[in-house]
Amino acid sequence: MCLRPLRTILRTQDTMSLLINVDNVTAVRLVDDWYTVDDGSFYTDAYEYIERDPDGEIDLVFGGGQSPLIPSTGFGFKWRGRWMYGPLTSIIAVQCARKSCS
């Protein structure tokens, strides 16, 4: 396990890191096609399902990490004006506006 600060890791020649700054993601490759990310909207967060009860209160239906078979981290982004969400593991690749995604 590496306990060195991130800036130290980035400066070494023997370490490779694929840092992806979510603000620089311009397109996402899913199993069926590439999807252009609208207005820098790509983000990652806990992958959870909720519902509202009749009183408008939010109930957690399924929380991230509750099952070892379901990813606990997901993504979201706007594509053609609509929000798309999914498990982080469904992303095959991302494109960035610059040579480096960091």
ZAMI-612503 format. One line per field, with one value per residue (C-alpha): x, y, z; residue number from 1. Coordinates in steps of 0.5 Angstrom, whole numbers. Layout:
// residues N
X (X / ...) .
Y (Y / ...) .
Z (Z / ...) .
k (NUM / ...) .
//
This chain:
// residues 102
X (0 / 3 / 2 / 6 / 3 / -1 / 4 / 10 / 7 / 6 / 13 / 16 / 18 / 17 / 10 / 4 / -3 / -9 / -12 / -18 / -21 / -28 / -29 / -25 / -29 / -32 / -35 / -36 / -36 / -41 / -42 / -46 / -43 / -40 / -44 / -42 / -42 / -46 / -43 / -38 / -44 / -40 / -39 / -38 / -42 / -45 / -49 / -56 / -63 / -69 / -76 / -81 / -86 / -93 / -91 / -85 / -80 / -74 / -73 / -67 / -69 / -62 / -55 / -48 / -44 / -50 / -48 / -41 / -44 / -47 / -42 / -42 / -40 / -44 / -43 / -48 / -48 / -52 / -53 / -57 / -61 / -62 / -59 / -56 / -53 / -50 / -45 / -38 / -36 / -40 / -36 / -31 / -27 / -27 / -25 / -22 / -21 / -14 / -8 / -9 / -15 / -12) .
Y (0 / 7 / 12 / 18 / 24 / 24 / 30 / 26 / 20 / 24 / 26 / 20 / 16 / 9 / 10 / 11 / 14 / 15 / 21 / 23 / 30 / 29 / 37 / 35 / 29 / 31 / 24 / 17 / 10 / 5 / -2 / 1 / 8 / 14 / 19 / 27 / 30 / 36 / 43 / 39 / 35 / 29 / 27 / 21 / 19 / 14 / 9 / 9 / 8 / 12 / 13 / 19 / 16 / 20 / 25 / 27 / 24 / 21 / 13 / 9 / 3 / 1 / 4 / 4 / -2 / -6 / -12 / -14 / -16 / -9 / -3 / 2 / 8 / 11 / 16 / 21 / 26 / 30 / 28 / 32 / 35 / 29 / 26 / 19 / 15 / 8 / 4 / 6 / -1 / 0 / 6 / 3 / 9 / 17 / 22 / 29 / 36 / 36 / 31 / 29 / 28 / 31) .
Z (0 / -2 / 3 / 0 / -2 / -9 / -11 / -10 / -13 / -20 / -20 / -20 / -26 / -24 / -22 / -27 / -26 / -30 / -26 / -29 / -27 / -28 / -30 / -36 / -39 / -45 / -47 / -44 / -48 / -45 / -48 / -54 / -56 / -54 / -51 / -51 / -44 / -44 / -41 / -36 / -33 / -31 / -24 / -20 / -13 / -9 / -13 / -9 / -11 / -7 / -7 / -4 / 1 / 0 / 5 / 1 / 5 / 2 / 3 / 1 / -3 / -4 / -1 / -5 / -2 / 1 / -3 / -6 / -12 / -14 / -15 / -9 / -14 / -20 / -25 / -28 / -34 / -38 / -45 / -50 / -45 / -41 / -35 / -35 / -29 / -28 / -24 / -25 / -28 / -34 / -37 / -42 / -43 / -43 / -47 / -45 / -48 / -47 / -48 / -40 / -36 / -30) .
k (1 / 2 / 3 / 4 / 5 / 6 / 7 / 8 / 9 / 10 / 11 / 12 / 13 / 14 / 15 / 16 / 17 / 18 / 19 / 20 / 21 / 22 / 23 / 24 / 25 / 26 / 27 / 28 / 29 / 30 / 31 / 32 / 33 / 34 / 35 / 36 / 37 / 38 / 39 / 40 / 41 / 42 / 43 / 44 / 45 / 46 / 47 / 48 / 49 / 50 / 51 / 52 / 53 / 54 / 55 / 56 / 57 / 58 / 59 / 60 / 61 / 62 / 63 / 64 / 65 / 66 / 67 / 68 / 69 / 70 / 71 / 72 / 73 / 74 / 75 / 76 / 77 / 78 / 79 / 80 / 81 / 82 / 83 / 84 / 85 / 86 / 87 / 88 / 89 / 90 / 91 / 92 / 93 / 94 / 95 / 96 / 97 / 98 / 99 / 100 / 101 / 102) .
//
